[in-house]
Amino acid sequence: GTSKGESAAAISEGLEALWPEFIEKVTPSLQELFKINEDEVDALRDNTEGCLSCCLLEYGLDECRLVFLSRGLEEKTGLSAERCLGRGLEVLEIKARGLNKFINQHELNYIYEFCRLGYDAVPNASIVTLVLHEREQGDR
């Protein structure tokens, strides 16, 4: 795990090397669930400008903390990885609580339950979810 004091840059750099391996692992799920093509997978794996919005959370803690944001997520939300890494998922959630609950509650419950169970409960497990986020200015 990462300590709360660990810099966002250190978190991101540490996971940058693991990102391609992670994307390879979840590619079948991404293609089946979201119908993305090979070019989109390649862009996401390479974390290039314009790639899909994606993030990684560290699980097994009291709160799920962001440990990696794709360039696509930074571009689409206007939020920097440096600002978000090490923080909880709520930094990306829709600010209007009622709307966030209506749109994202099922997926967020799924994420938080997965994080709560932790690595020991399901070794080498991963999940793929779809959550609506908003831009830093509040538009969606």
Secondary structure, 3 states (H helix, E strand, C coil): CCCCCCCHHHHHHHHHCCHHHHHHHHHHHHHHHHCCCHHHHHHHHHCCCCCCCCEEEECCCCCCEEEEECHHHHHHHCCCHHHHCCCEHHHCCCCCHHHHHHHHHHHHHHHHHHHHHHHHHCCCCCCCCCCCCCCCCCCC
